[in-house]
Amino acid sequence: MKKILSVFLSLSLCAMMAACGGQSSSAPATPAAPASSGGNEAATPSVAAKTFKLGHSLTESSAFHKACVKFKEIVEEKSGGSIGVEIYANAALGSEGDMAEGLVMGTVDAALIGPSSVSKLEPTFEVFNLPYLFRDNAHADAVTMGEVGEHFKQSIYDASGVRPLSFWESGFRHYSNNKHEINSPADMSGLLIRIPSSSVQAATLQALGASSTNIATGEIYIACSNGTIDGQESPIDTVITSNFNEVQKYMVLDGHVYGVMGFLMNGKLFDSFTPEQQQLLMDAADEAGVYEREVRRTSEAEQLEKLKETMTINETPNKEEWKAAVQSVYDQYYDVFGRELIEQIENTAA
């Protein structure tokens, strides 16, 4: 009897070990995938979502950030949670120039960067820094969302391997300063203005009799406050979100540059998605870009009224006078960017 009981206990122990499958307590089994609902809804992924980081240089109150949140919402909803997006504002992933380099090396997944930084990847993209190139918002939309925009999507990829998903905007850029009112191009003479790292913008200020510096974005406020620089240039939205109106007294709405923002992704990361996911990402970037334009343009009138509380603003400069004053910049860059490309942009119908 004792022998039979001993054999029974041994068999029971073996059965328990077989049922456990030899699993370690530190490595739990992968949960089973949920059953298909049988409908058209995207099934909940059985593994962790594929998440990438998206960086931009402005604050959480900016139109950039609001549109990045919109992009995240669209992607995560339409992918059924299989793609996740983490947003990093305030240049947390580096300056725009740093992010441009990171996109090539693969240390940055995706980023929103301006023409001076995109031109690090494809030099002719700096054509968008030519002064007074765009007539108005409708003209800018027709160029960036049309044939010229498609040309640059391909040329940026061919030159750098970085994949443009869409083109957004930072809006028309205007000069501000602490010295005096700006009522004509001659009033720019002698001013030291902070600009992005752009040879075209530097040439523009030189043509206006001013000089330029490329201090970091985060240093502009203090530099304006202590008089290290006389002024800066940026869209109205940036003046508000960065509080430049606290340290600048005068502004002219000359709109010398329309900021074309590249929404870019590391090429290898983009290629790692399925064709369907790639299309989803591009469509979401376009949709969020439309939203970004709406937010920016809708808020500009209200923002301008706020700026007028503390700044003296020339709202109606003679644009033809300003463009004539910088014709030498075009003469200098026709051979660099190609007269044909410049004229194609100028002649694009809105």
Secondary structure, 3 states (H helix, E strand, C coil): CHHHHHHHHHHHHHHHHHHHCCCCCCCCCCCCCCCCCCCCCCCCCCCCCEEEEEECCCCCCCHHHHHHHHHHHHHHHHCCCCEEEEEECCCCCCCHHHHHHHHHHCCCCEEEECHHHHCCCCHHHHHHHCCCCCCCHHHHHHHHCCHHHHHHHHHHHHHHCCEEEEEEEEEEEEEEECCCCCCCHHHHCCCEEECCCCHHHHHHHHHCCCEEECCCHHHHHHHHHHCCCCEEEECHHHHHHCCHHHCCCEEEEEEEEEEEEEEEECHHHHHCCCHHHHHHHHHHHHHHHHHHHHHHHHHHHHHHHHHCCCCEEECCCCHHHHHHHCHHHHHHHHHHHCHHHHHHHHHCCC
